[in-house]
Amino acid sequence: MPTACRPKLKPVIWLLYLLCLLLVLLGLALWMPFRVELDTEQGVYQVKWRGIFKLWAETADEQWHWWVQVFFWKMELKSTTAPKAALKPQKPTKKSRRNLTMKQLWALAKGGWKALHLEYLRVNWDTDDFLLNAWLYPVFQAASRGKRQLRINFQGEQNIAICLQTRPWYLVMVVVRVLFFTKK
């Protein structure tokens, strides 16, 4: 077909293509898992949104080194102490009326908790009190199931490892459902 007879795409159609592409990318980003991981034994402290964002800390010489990565760009965050500014007297602020009811707050907390997925929880704890350790030992043994491994030790070790994962889409759906579809 000759190029003179082919219809040209109007800018509105290009805008619609771009809008559809952005919506697809937003949907993919909301579907990618968000993960929080903490392990004191191995020194893993990180928050990451797979493929998009990662924030983690490393400990060396009793100092924390923070790193951030956005897509392929990675940099170390340097913590500096800011100079203290003189405190200005603040005017009393008006108390704003709370827009959320207790029922909505409870629904948000319950829905947010259900949206979280526990990958693993490992606790190896010593309270430094032999009697308390002896009382907690059967409780921890009874509570250890599957992904929860709770242990009491008598050697002075105190380690915790937890990994929580969620998809931001679930959290968005909880907020939309509570704010727009619950009665006040």
C-alpha positions as CSV (number, residue, x, y, z in Angstrom):
1,M,0.0,0.0,0.0
2,P,1.5,3.4,-0.9
3,T,2.3,5.7,2.0
4,A,0.2,8.5,0.6
5,C,-3.0,6.4,1.1
6,R,-2.1,5.2,4.6
7,P,-4.0,7.2,7.3
8,K,-1.8,9.0,9.8
9,L,-2.3,8.4,13.5
10,K,-3.6,11.4,15.3
11,P,-1.9,12.7,18.4
12,V,-5.0,11.7,20.5
13,I,-4.4,8.0,19.5
14,W,-0.7,8.3,20.6
15,L,-1.8,9.8,23.9
16,L,-4.2,6.9,24.4
17,Y,-1.4,4.4,23.6
18,L,0.8,6.1,26.1
19,L,-1.9,6.2,28.7
20,C,-2.6,2.4,28.2
21,L,1.2,1.7,28.5
22,L,1.4,3.7,31.8
23,L,-1.7,1.9,33.2
24,V,-0.1,-1.5,32.3
25,L,3.2,-0.5,34.0
26,L,1.4,0.7,37.1
27,G,-0.5,-2.5,37.3
28,L,2.7,-4.5,37.0
29,A,4.3,-2.4,39.7
30,L,1.4,-2.9,42.0
31,W,1.5,-6.6,41.4
32,M,5.2,-7.0,42.2
33,P,5.8,-8.2,45.7
34,F,7.0,-5.9,48.4
35,R,9.3,-7.6,51.0
36,V,10.6,-6.7,54.5
37,E,13.4,-8.9,55.8
38,L,15.2,-8.7,59.1
39,D,17.8,-11.3,60.3
40,T,20.0,-10.3,63.2
41,E,22.1,-13.5,63.0
42,Q,23.2,-13.0,59.4
43,G,23.1,-9.2,59.5
44,V,20.3,-8.8,56.9
45,Y,18.2,-5.7,57.2
46,Q,16.4,-4.8,54.0
47,V,13.2,-3.5,52.4
48,K,12.7,-4.2,48.7
49,W,10.1,-3.9,46.0
50,R,11.4,-6.5,43.6
51,G,12.8,-4.9,40.5
52,I,11.9,-1.4,41.5
53,F,13.4,-0.4,44.9
54,K,15.7,-1.7,47.5
55,L,16.9,-0.2,50.8
56,W,19.3,-2.2,53.0
57,A,21.8,-1.8,55.8
58,E,25.1,-3.4,56.6
59,T,26.8,-3.2,60.0
60,A,30.6,-2.9,60.2
61,D,32.7,-1.7,63.0
62,E,29.6,-0.8,65.1
63,Q,28.4,1.6,62.4
64,W,25.5,1.3,60.0
65,H,26.0,1.7,56.3
66,W,22.8,2.3,54.4
67,W,22.3,1.6,50.7
68,V,19.5,2.4,48.3
69,Q,18.8,1.1,44.8
70,V,16.2,2.4,42.4
71,F,16.0,0.2,39.3
72,F,19.6,0.0,38.3
73,W,20.9,3.1,40.1
74,K,22.6,2.3,43.4
75,M,24.1,4.6,46.0
76,E,25.3,4.6,49.6
77,L,23.4,6.9,52.0
78,K,25.6,8.8,54.3
79,S,24.1,9.7,57.7
80,T,25.4,13.0,59.0
81,T,24.2,14.8,62.1
82,A,22.4,18.0,61.2
83,P,23.2,21.1,63.2
84,K,20.6,21.9,65.8
85,A,18.6,25.0,64.9
86,A,17.2,27.4,67.5
87,L,13.7,26.3,68.5
88,K,11.0,28.7,67.5
89,P,7.9,28.9,69.6
90,Q,5.1,27.2,67.9
91,K,1.6,28.4,67.7
92,P,-1.0,26.0,69.0
93,T,-2.5,24.1,66.2
94,K,-6.2,23.5,65.8
95,K,-7.3,19.9,66.4
96,S,-8.7,18.6,63.2
97,R,-11.7,16.3,63.2
98,R,-10.8,12.7,62.6
99,N,-12.4,11.5,59.3
100,L,-12.0,7.8,60.0
101,T,-14.2,6.0,62.5
102,M,-13.0,3.4,64.8
103,K,-14.8,0.8,62.7
104,Q,-12.9,1.9,59.6
105,L,-9.6,1.9,61.5
106,W,-10.2,-1.6,62.8
107,A,-11.1,-2.7,59.2
108,L,-7.9,-1.1,57.9
109,A,-5.8,-2.9,60.5
110,K,-7.5,-6.2,60.0
111,G,-7.4,-6.0,56.2
112,G,-3.7,-4.9,56.3
113,W,-2.8,-7.8,58.5
114,K,-4.6,-10.2,56.2
115,A,-2.7,-8.7,53.2
116,L,0.7,-9.6,54.8
117,H,2.2,-13.0,54.1
118,L,4.7,-14.4,56.6
119,E,7.4,-16.2,54.8
120,Y,9.3,-17.2,57.9
121,L,9.8,-16.3,61.6
122,R,12.7,-17.6,63.6
123,V,13.3,-16.6,67.2
124,N,16.2,-17.9,69.2
125,W,16.0,-16.1,72.6
126,D,17.5,-16.2,76.0
127,T,16.0,-13.9,78.7
128,D,19.0,-14.2,81.0
129,D,16.7,-15.6,83.7
130,F,16.8,-19.4,84.1
131,L,13.3,-19.6,85.7
132,L,11.7,-17.5,83.0
133,N,13.5,-19.5,80.3
134,A,12.2,-22.7,81.9
135,W,8.6,-21.4,81.9
136,L,8.8,-20.1,78.3
137,Y,10.4,-23.3,76.9
138,P,7.2,-25.3,76.6
139,V,5.2,-22.3,75.4
140,F,7.7,-21.7,72.6
141,Q,7.8,-25.4,71.7
142,A,4.0,-25.5,71.4
143,A,3.9,-22.3,69.3
144,S,6.5,-23.5,66.8
145,R,4.6,-24.6,63.7
146,G,5.6,-24.6,60.1
147,K,7.0,-21.2,59.2
148,R,7.2,-20.2,62.9
149,Q,10.3,-21.5,64.7
150,L,10.5,-20.3,68.2
151,R,13.2,-21.5,70.5
152,I,14.4,-20.7,74.0
153,N,18.1,-21.2,74.7
154,F,20.2,-21.1,77.8
155,Q,23.5,-19.9,76.1
156,G,22.8,-16.2,76.0
157,E,22.0,-16.0,72.2
158,Q,19.4,-13.5,71.1
159,N,18.5,-13.8,67.4
160,I,15.4,-13.0,65.4
161,A,14.7,-13.4,61.7
162,I,11.4,-12.4,60.1
163,C,10.4,-12.0,56.5
164,L,7.1,-10.4,55.5
165,Q,5.8,-10.1,52.0
166,T,2.8,-8.4,50.4
167,R,1.7,-7.1,47.1
168,P,0.9,-3.4,47.1
169,W,-2.2,-4.2,45.1
170,Y,-3.7,-6.0,48.1
171,L,-3.1,-3.0,50.3
172,V,-4.6,-0.6,47.8
173,M,-7.7,-2.9,47.6
174,V,-8.0,-2.9,51.4
175,V,-7.9,0.9,51.6
176,V,-10.4,1.3,48.7
177,R,-12.8,-1.2,50.2
178,V,-12.6,0.4,53.7
179,L,-12.8,4.0,52.7
180,F,-15.4,3.7,50.0
181,F,-17.5,0.7,50.8
182,T,-17.9,0.7,54.6
183,K,-20.5,2.6,56.5
184,K,-19.4,5.2,58.9
